[in-house]
Amino acid sequence: MRIEGIRAVVTGGASGLGLATVRHLLDRGASVVAVDLATSPEIEALVGPSVSFVQADVTDEAAVHGALDVAEQDGPLRALVHCAGRGGDRTRIVDRDGQPGGLETFAEVVRVNLFGTYNVLRLAAARMSANEPVDGDRGACVLTASVAAFDGQIGQTSYTASKAAVHGITLVAARDLASRQIRVNTIAPGIFDTPMLGRLRSDIREGLAATVPHPKRLGSPDDYAQLAVALLENSYVNGETVRLDGAIRMAPR
């Protein structure tokens, strides 16, 4: 897929991985609609002829349709990068008092991370399916899982379940949408320097970086954005979940 001139939607686009992806797509000549629960000074600074911001909850069908309508104002939607999601609840299955972990927070994490992913994917793919093929593709989608999908830590039951499910639907979605000439791939980031991690003390951040085999640093949002753009561009990559983690394998805790 040629990035220059396409219309793209990036969820979670106001910060972190999504914001970096908006910038990379913009630099490559795309027009981008950034979707997020709330705006930020960084995304507002980019809003202009080639960048729009839409406030929306990815689990809200009507709100996502509204964002897609904005994306299609000046042409067909060709690319989706879905970064929106939330962290886990850090709830043990059985707590220190022997009581079962709460069901409500587990359901909420899965609702946002899995139902939100599926909602955005299905609605974007329906729009893309009406496109005329260009270089063999009607569209391409990049979803976001996590290394927790493969080696989740204690207390990450809800987060791991939601991200493992995103990994699990990737190949199915790619096969399902193959007849529509729409590709689907997923990135599974490791420990990334995002606003959520930025709230930790510097010594904790340094300790996390030291656990990465190589390079010994936290992942940068630009690392994610570069891979997302590459997955959109490379027409033969389909149905893959790509770990982006410096070869880390997470310890049990």
Residue frames as qw, qx, qy, qz and C-alpha x, y, z in Angstrom:
[[0.000, 0.888, 0.460, 0.000, 0.00, 0.00, 0.00],
 [0.375, 0.377, -0.019, 0.847, 1.29, 3.41, -0.94],
 [0.268, -0.547, -0.554, 0.567, 0.86, 5.71, 2.07],
 [0.063, -0.197, 0.104, 0.973, 0.98, 9.02, 0.24],
 [0.340, -0.067, -0.371, -0.861, -2.50, 10.38, -0.38],
 [0.417, -0.323, -0.842, -0.113, -4.47, 7.75, 1.55],
 [0.484, -0.570, 0.080, -0.660, -7.05, 8.34, 4.29],
 [0.520, 0.026, -0.797, 0.307, -6.21, 6.64, 7.59],
 [0.587, -0.686, -0.064, -0.425, -7.80, 6.30, 11.04],
 [0.445, 0.225, -0.708, 0.500, -5.66, 5.94, 14.16],
 [0.621, -0.681, -0.289, -0.256, -7.42, 5.15, 17.43],
 [0.717, -0.563, -0.083, 0.403, -5.73, 6.19, 20.64],
 [0.597, 0.537, 0.130, 0.581, -4.26, 8.92, 18.47],
 [0.154, -0.948, -0.008, -0.278, -3.95, 11.66, 21.08],
 [0.365, -0.769, 0.515, -0.104, -0.93, 10.20, 22.90],
 [0.672, -0.330, 0.663, 0.032, 1.65, 7.46, 23.04],
 [0.477, 0.012, 0.785, 0.394, 1.73, 4.84, 20.29],
 [0.376, 0.719, 0.581, 0.065, -1.22, 6.36, 18.46],
 [0.032, 0.949, -0.037, -0.310, 0.18, 9.89, 18.40],
 [0.331, -0.508, 0.641, 0.471, 3.51, 8.66, 17.04],
 [0.460, 0.281, 0.790, 0.291, 1.63, 6.73, 14.35],
 [0.265, 0.893, 0.337, -0.138, -0.35, 9.83, 13.38],
 [0.104, -0.850, 0.318, 0.408, 2.92, 11.73, 12.96],
 [0.401, -0.244, 0.774, 0.426, 4.54, 9.00, 10.87],
 [0.430, 0.543, 0.703, 0.164, 1.54, 8.69, 8.57],
 [0.138, 0.950, 0.142, -0.242, 1.38, 12.46, 8.21],
 [0.242, -0.685, 0.510, 0.460, 5.08, 12.59, 7.34],
 [0.387, 0.002, 0.833, 0.395, 4.45, 9.98, 4.62],
 [0.161, 0.026, -0.419, -0.893, 1.71, 12.08, 3.05],
 [0.192, -0.440, -0.871, -0.103, -1.44, 10.49, 4.48],
 [0.351, -0.448, 0.013, -0.822, -4.51, 12.30, 5.77],
 [0.358, -0.077, -0.871, 0.326, -5.28, 11.04, 9.25],
 [0.542, -0.597, -0.140, -0.575, -8.25, 11.04, 11.60],
 [0.229, 0.197, -0.793, 0.529, -7.07, 10.60, 15.19],
 [0.646, -0.491, -0.383, -0.443, -9.67, 9.08, 17.51],
 [0.353, 0.080, -0.723, 0.588, -9.43, 9.14, 21.30],
 [0.323, -0.656, -0.663, 0.162, -11.47, 9.57, 24.46],
 [0.184, -0.915, -0.117, 0.339, -9.92, 12.98, 25.05],
 [0.549, 0.780, -0.096, 0.284, -7.78, 15.39, 23.10],
 [0.709, -0.453, -0.007, 0.540, -4.26, 16.52, 23.99],
 [0.015, 0.874, -0.171, -0.455, -2.09, 19.54, 23.25],
 [0.342, -0.342, 0.733, 0.478, 0.11, 17.33, 21.07],
 [0.358, 0.397, 0.792, 0.294, -2.66, 16.20, 18.76],
 [0.153, 0.894, 0.340, -0.248, -4.28, 19.63, 18.72],
 [0.165, -0.718, 0.371, 0.566, -0.99, 21.03, 17.45],
 [0.280, -0.086, 0.819, 0.494, -1.23, 18.70, 14.46],
 [0.375, 0.627, 0.665, -0.157, -4.87, 19.36, 13.59],
 [0.082, 0.559, -0.281, -0.776, -5.12, 21.03, 10.21],
 [0.608, 0.413, -0.335, -0.589, -5.74, 20.21, 6.55],
 [0.592, 0.262, -0.752, -0.120, -4.33, 16.66, 6.89],
 [0.271, -0.068, -0.863, 0.420, -5.19, 15.79, 10.50],
 [0.511, -0.489, -0.184, -0.683, -8.58, 15.72, 12.20],
 [0.039, 0.107, -0.856, 0.504, -9.41, 14.76, 15.77],
 [0.618, -0.346, -0.411, -0.574, -12.62, 12.98, 16.76],
 [0.271, -0.308, 0.715, -0.567, -13.51, 12.31, 20.37],
 [0.816, -0.021, -0.343, -0.466, -14.99, 8.82, 20.58],
 [0.606, -0.345, 0.680, -0.225, -15.16, 5.68, 22.69],
 [0.234, 0.329, -0.819, -0.408, -14.05, 2.73, 20.57],
 [0.109, 0.194, 0.963, -0.152, -16.76, 0.54, 22.11],
 [0.347, 0.569, 0.375, -0.644, -19.49, 2.97, 20.95],
 [0.539, 0.342, 0.672, 0.375, -20.78, 1.97, 17.52],
 [0.230, 0.915, 0.325, 0.066, -22.33, 5.34, 16.69],
 [0.247, -0.889, 0.237, 0.305, -19.23, 7.25, 17.79],
 [0.530, -0.249, 0.652, 0.482, -16.93, 5.07, 15.68],
 [0.460, 0.607, 0.583, 0.282, -19.23, 5.49, 12.68],
 [0.035, 0.986, 0.104, -0.126, -18.92, 9.25, 13.19],
 [0.382, -0.672, 0.473, 0.422, -15.14, 9.06, 13.11],
 [0.534, 0.100, 0.722, 0.428, -15.22, 6.94, 9.96],
 [0.325, 0.840, 0.429, 0.064, -17.57, 9.45, 8.34],
 [0.111, -0.930, 0.196, 0.290, -15.00, 12.18, 8.98],
 [0.501, -0.368, 0.657, 0.427, -12.26, 9.97, 7.51],
 [0.467, 0.329, 0.734, 0.368, -14.26, 9.42, 4.32],
 [0.184, 0.834, 0.237, -0.463, -15.16, 13.06, 3.70],
 [0.216, 0.796, -0.376, -0.422, -12.41, 13.50, 1.14],
 [0.493, 0.431, -0.725, -0.215, -11.87, 9.95, -0.09],
 [0.892, -0.185, -0.374, -0.175, -12.05, 6.26, 0.80],
 [0.558, -0.675, 0.457, -0.152, -10.66, 4.91, 4.05],
 [0.745, 0.442, -0.499, -0.001, -7.64, 2.75, 3.25],
 [0.504, 0.224, -0.689, 0.470, -5.82, 2.23, 6.56],
 [0.637, -0.692, -0.084, -0.329, -6.65, 1.60, 10.20],
 [0.451, 0.249, -0.685, 0.515, -4.17, 1.51, 13.08],
 [0.631, -0.632, -0.281, -0.351, -5.98, 0.60, 16.29],
 [0.384, 0.310, -0.606, 0.624, -3.96, 1.61, 19.37],
 [0.456, -0.483, 0.154, -0.731, -6.76, 2.49, 21.79],
 [0.744, -0.209, -0.633, 0.039, -7.03, 0.35, 24.88],
 [0.438, -0.770, 0.226, -0.406, -6.50, 0.28, 28.61],
 [0.163, 0.434, -0.838, 0.287, -4.20, -1.37, 31.12],
 [0.554, -0.242, -0.795, -0.045, -5.15, -4.27, 33.32],
 [0.527, -0.720, -0.109, -0.438, -6.73, -4.23, 36.77],
 [0.217, 0.473, -0.734, 0.437, -3.79, -5.95, 38.56],
 [0.740, -0.307, 0.230, -0.552, -6.30, -8.22, 40.28],
 [0.048, -0.283, 0.957, -0.042, -5.25, -11.63, 41.59],
 [0.525, -0.171, -0.715, -0.429, -7.55, -14.56, 40.85],
 [0.659, -0.590, -0.462, 0.068, -7.67, -15.22, 44.60],
 [0.018, 0.842, -0.230, 0.489, -6.66, -12.37, 46.89],
 [0.240, 0.382, -0.740, 0.500, -4.54, -12.55, 50.05],
 [0.478, -0.145, 0.526, -0.688, -7.67, -13.11, 52.13],
 [0.259, 0.071, 0.961, 0.062, -8.71, -16.07, 49.98],
 [0.460, 0.604, 0.410, -0.506, -11.49, -14.19, 48.24],
 [0.617, 0.387, 0.538, 0.425, -12.08, -14.49, 44.47],
 [0.193, -0.167, 0.190, 0.948, -11.04, -11.56, 42.34],
 [0.386, 0.527, 0.315, -0.688, -13.75, -9.23, 41.12],
 [0.536, 0.383, 0.692, 0.294, -15.57, -10.01, 37.90],
 [0.235, 0.915, 0.268, -0.186, -16.55, -6.42, 37.09],
 [0.077, -0.822, 0.391, 0.406, -13.04, -5.08, 36.43],
 [0.467, -0.104, 0.803, 0.357, -12.14, -8.21, 34.45],
 [0.435, 0.629, 0.637, 0.093, -15.16, -7.65, 32.23],
 [0.117, 0.950, 0.047, -0.287, -14.34, -3.95, 31.79],
 [0.262, -0.595, 0.603, 0.463, -10.77, -4.61, 30.63],
 [0.418, 0.155, 0.835, 0.323, -12.00, -7.21, 28.14],
 [0.322, 0.802, 0.484, -0.139, -14.80, -4.89, 26.99],
 [0.067, 0.907, -0.181, -0.375, -12.42, -2.07, 26.14],
 [0.205, -0.569, 0.699, 0.381, -9.49, -4.05, 24.76],
 [0.295, 0.079, 0.913, 0.271, -11.31, -6.84, 22.92],
 [0.303, 0.704, 0.636, -0.089, -14.82, -5.60, 22.20],
 [0.067, 0.866, -0.066, -0.491, -13.40, -2.19, 21.31],
 [0.199, -0.399, 0.725, 0.525, -10.91, -3.77, 18.91],
 [0.297, 0.306, 0.876, 0.224, -13.57, -5.88, 17.23],
 [0.218, 0.815, 0.439, -0.309, -15.98, -2.96, 17.00],
 [0.044, 0.786, -0.295, -0.541, -13.45, -0.72, 15.26],
 [0.243, -0.231, 0.837, 0.432, -12.20, -3.53, 13.01],
 [0.335, 0.452, 0.823, 0.076, -15.64, -4.60, 11.80],
 [0.221, 0.870, 0.301, -0.322, -16.85, -1.06, 11.12],
 [0.036, -0.721, 0.449, 0.526, -13.65, 0.03, 9.36],
 [0.303, -0.084, 0.879, 0.360, -13.51, -3.17, 7.29],
 [0.381, 0.637, 0.664, -0.087, -17.11, -2.64, 6.14],
 [0.187, 0.893, -0.043, -0.407, -16.12, 0.80, 4.82],
 [0.167, -0.560, 0.685, 0.435, -12.97, -0.54, 3.18],
 [0.504, 0.162, 0.840, 0.124, -14.84, -3.36, 1.46],
 [0.451, 0.794, 0.379, -0.149, -16.57, -0.83, -0.80],
 [0.091, -0.777, 0.371, 0.501, -13.26, 0.59, -2.05],
 [0.797, 0.569, -0.196, -0.048, -11.80, -0.03, -5.45],
 [0.878, -0.289, 0.110, 0.367, -8.63, -2.14, -5.08],
 [0.241, 0.914, -0.323, 0.037, -5.32, -0.31, -5.42],
 [0.228, 0.563, -0.784, 0.125, -2.24, -2.49, -5.92],
 [0.522, -0.054, -0.851, -0.032, -4.31, -5.49, -4.83],
 [0.205, -0.280, -0.723, 0.597, -5.62, -4.06, -1.55],
 [0.181, -0.749, -0.444, -0.457, -8.87, -2.40, -0.64],
 [0.350, -0.827, 0.184, -0.401, -7.49, -1.64, 2.80],
 [0.638, 0.136, -0.649, 0.392, -5.17, -2.70, 5.59],
 [0.572, -0.743, -0.040, -0.346, -5.61, -2.84, 9.35],
 [0.454, 0.290, -0.670, 0.511, -3.06, -2.95, 12.17],
 [0.669, -0.651, -0.251, -0.255, -4.29, -3.97, 15.63],
 [0.079, 0.624, -0.599, 0.496, -2.46, -3.82, 18.96],
 [0.852, -0.340, -0.399, -0.007, -1.96, -6.74, 21.34],
 [0.295, -0.819, 0.436, -0.228, 0.87, -7.04, 23.88],
 [0.383, 0.356, -0.841, 0.139, 3.63, -9.44, 24.85],
 [0.427, -0.141, 0.653, -0.609, 1.30, -10.17, 27.77],
 [0.830, 0.211, -0.145, -0.496, -0.69, -12.20, 25.24],
 [0.788, 0.293, -0.538, 0.064, 2.14, -14.74, 25.36],
 [0.583, -0.054, -0.614, 0.529, 3.80, -14.32, 28.77],
 [0.331, -0.745, -0.132, -0.564, 1.44, -12.42, 31.02],
 [0.214, 0.285, -0.684, 0.637, 2.48, -11.72, 34.57],
 [0.253, -0.443, -0.798, 0.319, 0.72, -12.43, 37.85],
 [0.038, 0.589, 0.356, -0.725, -2.14, -9.97, 38.23],
 [0.170, 0.356, -0.416, -0.819, -2.53, -9.56, 34.46],
 [0.364, 0.253, 0.897, -0.002, -5.31, -12.09, 33.96],
 [0.393, 0.760, 0.413, -0.313, -7.78, -9.63, 32.47],
 [0.149, 0.802, -0.346, -0.464, -5.19, -7.78, 30.37],
 [0.192, -0.302, 0.884, 0.303, -3.62, -11.01, 29.10],
 [0.441, 0.407, 0.796, -0.085, -7.02, -12.47, 28.25],
 [0.378, 0.829, 0.197, -0.361, -7.97, -9.39, 26.23],
 [0.119, 0.758, -0.511, -0.388, -4.65, -9.11, 24.39],
 [0.331, -0.130, 0.918, 0.176, -4.39, -12.85, 23.74],
 [0.498, 0.574, 0.625, -0.177, -7.83, -12.60, 22.16],
 [0.310, 0.849, -0.149, -0.400, -6.66, -9.79, 19.87],
 [0.086, -0.484, 0.817, 0.300, -3.77, -12.01, 18.80],
 [0.432, 0.142, 0.890, -0.049, -6.21, -14.88, 18.36],
 [0.515, 0.694, 0.428, -0.265, -8.56, -13.05, 16.03],
 [0.012, 0.702, -0.401, -0.588, -5.76, -11.69, 13.81],
 [0.115, -0.152, 0.882, 0.430, -5.36, -14.70, 11.53],
 [0.257, 0.512, 0.814, -0.099, -9.11, -15.37, 11.53],
 [0.208, 0.819, 0.176, -0.504, -9.80, -11.78, 10.54],
 [0.006, -0.551, 0.592, 0.588, -7.17, -11.90, 7.81],
 [0.163, 0.098, 0.943, 0.272, -8.71, -15.07, 6.39],
 [0.220, 0.656, 0.660, -0.292, -12.25, -13.71, 6.76],
 [0.188, 0.858, 0.053, -0.475, -11.42, -10.44, 5.01],
 [0.397, -0.268, 0.662, 0.577, -9.16, -11.94, 2.34],
 [0.349, 0.512, 0.725, 0.300, -12.08, -12.16, -0.09],
 [0.046, 0.958, 0.262, -0.103, -12.53, -8.41, 0.45],
 [0.638, 0.471, -0.102, 0.601, -8.82, -7.80, -0.23],
 [0.297, -0.850, 0.179, -0.397, -8.30, -6.33, 3.24],
 [0.645, 0.195, -0.624, 0.396, -5.20, -7.29, 5.23],
 [0.587, -0.754, 0.012, -0.296, -5.08, -7.57, 9.03],
 [0.658, 0.210, -0.535, 0.486, -1.94, -7.68, 11.16],
 [0.573, -0.801, -0.147, -0.092, -1.20, -7.09, 14.84],
 [0.341, 0.568, -0.515, 0.544, 1.71, -5.61, 16.79],
 [0.765, -0.550, -0.329, 0.063, 2.47, -7.01, 20.25],
 [0.162, 0.785, -0.349, 0.485, 4.57, -4.35, 22.03],
 [0.658, -0.151, -0.583, 0.452, 6.81, -5.09, 24.98],
 [0.367, -0.683, -0.344, 0.530, 7.75, -2.46, 27.58],
 [0.359, 0.588, 0.299, 0.660, 7.19, 0.90, 25.94],
 [0.238, -0.219, -0.271, 0.907, 7.89, 4.44, 27.05],
 [0.123, -0.601, -0.571, -0.546, 4.32, 5.68, 26.96],
 [0.240, -0.576, 0.148, -0.768, 2.55, 8.22, 29.21],
 [0.855, -0.427, -0.175, -0.238, 1.31, 5.35, 31.41],
 [0.861, -0.071, -0.240, 0.444, 4.87, 4.19, 32.08],
 [0.287, 0.560, -0.145, 0.764, 6.04, 7.78, 32.43],
 [0.523, -0.710, -0.006, -0.471, 4.30, 7.98, 35.81],
 [0.916, -0.275, -0.189, 0.222, 6.78, 5.51, 37.30],
 [0.396, -0.839, 0.268, 0.260, 9.90, 6.58, 39.19],
 [0.430, 0.753, -0.474, -0.152, 13.05, 6.85, 37.10],
 [0.200, -0.452, 0.865, -0.084, 14.76, 3.99, 38.95],
 [0.690, 0.208, 0.647, -0.248, 11.84, 1.68, 38.20],
 [0.657, 0.714, -0.033, -0.240, 11.91, 2.69, 34.54],
 [0.170, 0.710, -0.682, -0.056, 15.66, 2.05, 34.40],
 [0.461, -0.213, 0.844, -0.176, 15.13, -1.36, 35.99],
 [0.755, 0.444, 0.406, -0.260, 12.54, -2.27, 33.39],
 [0.505, 0.785, -0.312, -0.179, 14.82, -1.16, 30.56],
 [0.121, -0.593, 0.796, -0.024, 17.62, -3.32, 31.96],
 [0.678, 0.032, 0.710, -0.190, 15.47, -6.45, 31.56],
 [0.726, 0.643, 0.013, -0.242, 15.35, -6.02, 27.77],
 [0.863, -0.092, 0.302, 0.396, 18.03, -8.23, 26.14],
 [0.328, -0.236, 0.346, 0.847, 18.84, -5.83, 23.29],
 [0.286, 0.496, -0.294, 0.766, 18.61, -2.93, 22.91],
 [0.391, -0.385, -0.676, 0.491, 18.59, -2.25, 26.65],
 [0.111, 0.020, 0.071, -0.991, 16.02, 0.51, 26.59],
 [0.438, 0.452, 0.617, -0.473, 12.30, 0.99, 26.73],
 [0.391, 0.433, 0.660, 0.473, 10.49, 0.82, 23.43],
 [0.020, 0.279, -0.013, -0.960, 9.80, 4.17, 21.80],
 [0.544, 0.568, 0.442, -0.432, 6.39, 5.07, 20.32],
 [0.367, 0.688, -0.417, -0.466, 8.33, 5.75, 17.12],
 [0.122, -0.238, 0.955, 0.127, 9.43, 2.08, 17.08],
 [0.425, 0.399, 0.768, -0.263, 5.77, 1.11, 17.07],
 [0.430, 0.740, 0.096, -0.509, 4.82, 3.69, 14.45],
 [0.133, 0.570, -0.691, -0.424, 7.59, 2.60, 12.08],
 [0.176, 0.005, 0.982, 0.063, 6.41, -1.01, 12.25],
 [0.422, 0.554, 0.583, -0.419, 2.75, -0.03, 11.85],
 [0.386, 0.725, -0.211, -0.530, 3.54, 1.89, 8.68],
 [0.038, 0.399, -0.868, -0.292, 5.65, -1.00, 7.37],
 [0.310, 0.216, 0.916, -0.136, 2.77, -3.44, 7.95],
 [0.463, 0.688, 0.286, -0.479, 0.44, -1.15, 6.04],
 [0.273, 0.714, -0.447, -0.465, 2.90, -0.82, 3.17],
 [0.044, -0.321, 0.925, 0.197, 4.02, -4.43, 2.75],
 [0.701, 0.088, -0.184, -0.683, 1.29, -6.12, 0.74],
 [0.699, 0.103, -0.702, -0.085, 2.46, -9.67, 1.50],
 [0.101, 0.072, -0.778, 0.615, 2.31, -9.43, 5.28],
 [0.597, -0.275, -0.244, -0.713, -1.08, -10.68, 6.39],
 [0.861, -0.339, -0.314, -0.212, -2.48, -12.49, 9.41],
 [0.653, 0.164, -0.500, 0.544, 0.65, -11.94, 11.50],
 [0.481, -0.874, -0.062, -0.036, 1.20, -10.90, 15.09],
 [0.609, 0.493, -0.314, 0.536, 4.65, -9.32, 15.37],
 [0.631, -0.654, -0.231, 0.348, 6.33, -9.05, 18.77],
 [0.320, 0.750, -0.123, 0.566, 8.07, -5.69, 19.14],
 [0.706, -0.696, -0.055, -0.113, 9.96, -6.18, 22.38],
 [0.065, 0.784, -0.594, 0.168, 13.76, -6.31, 22.09],
 [0.619, 0.139, -0.772, 0.026, 13.57, -10.11, 22.62],
 [0.275, -0.314, 0.604, -0.679, 12.17, -9.76, 26.14],
 [0.562, -0.292, -0.747, -0.202, 10.26, -12.60, 27.78],
 [0.366, -0.625, 0.167, -0.669, 8.35, -11.42, 30.83],
 [0.163, 0.128, -0.882, 0.422, 9.01, -12.99, 34.22],
 [0.277, -0.504, -0.817, -0.043, 6.05, -14.30, 36.27],
 [0.245, -0.887, -0.359, 0.157, 5.98, -11.07, 38.32]]
